[in-house]
């Protein structure tokens, strides 16, 4: 709504009078006059496209905008992961970080986890309605199972969510982000550590250990293999293990 409002302020028109030239001129203004980055331009274009093409059915947002440059994801080393977990501050925070790293869950998936989603016998987690509204199965570390059982016992028989918040609602993503940032600060890790960094680290370390990238794709819930292939660019440890033909 904000991006659409800014666009209308620029055009001085009502939405029903907007045409394709108005969209084109605005995009040109954003790029040439305001020097906005590709990511910001793309976000504004998406907002306009949703309103004018999806809501008003005008089909006028068809121009191409500069491609967003791809950047490698931030990844923690295995030593940094251990250091982060050691500085969790509480058993609950430790369990949250261990789960994020050992399962590759998105933070939005973690906070919606229910006790019934855990299969202790198979050491797996069922992720229901993940990104793209898809269900999938991912792995759990053997080391985490004992802590999980103890955590669940402490919740009581009436608990539904694995990490309940106030009034038995699930924990919020913001809560998780804050506790991980605090742990990273205590650990003295200078990188920007977020829940998604633990997911990136999960995928990269699996790749370094020789796990097939198609299996990693399934664990992460990526619909396209090309999304998973970004981790091949950050797996430096694999490159170090390769011997030159001369050797």
C-alpha positions, 0 to 999 in steps of 0.5 A: 500500500505504501509503494502504491501510494508513493506511485500515485503521489508521483503521477497525480492520478487516480488508480483507474486512470493509470496506464502503462506509460505511467508505470514506465515513467515511474520506473525510469524515475526510480532508476535514473533520478533516485538511483535506487538499487535493483532490489528496491526497484523490484519490490516497488514493481511487485507492489504495482503489479499486484495492485494493477494487474492482479486486483484491477486486472489492467495488465499494464505492469509488464516492463523489465527491471534491472536484475537483482545481483545474486550474492552468496548467503552468509554461513557460519563455520562449524566452530562458530555454530558450536560457539553460538550454541554454547552461548545460548543463555538458556536450555530453550534457546539452545534447543531452538538453535540446535533445531534450526541448524540440525533440521534446516527449518525456516524460522516461520516453520519452527515457530509453527511446529507442533509436538505431533509433527515430531517422529522420535522413532524415525528421527524426522520432522514433518513440516506442514504447509511450508513455503509454497504451502507444501509439506515435507520431511526433514531430519533431526539430529540424534543429539537433539532428541534427548533435549526435545523429550525433556522440553516436551515433558516440561510443557505439560499434557495440554501443550500443542505447540513445541514452543508456545508463547503467551496464552499457549500461542506459538512463539513469534519469529521476532522472538527467535531472531532476538534470542539468536542475535543475543547469543551471537553477541555473547559469543563474539561472532561478528557476522550478522547471525539470523535464523536463516543463517543457520539454515544456510549453514545446515545446507552448506555443511551437508554439501561439504560432507558429500550429501547429494544436492538433490537430497538437500533440495528435498530437506530444504523444501526448494521447488527448484534445484537452481535455488539450492545450487547457490550453496555450491558457491559457498562450499569452500571446504569441498574445494580444498579437498580436491587434489590437483591432477599433478598431485 
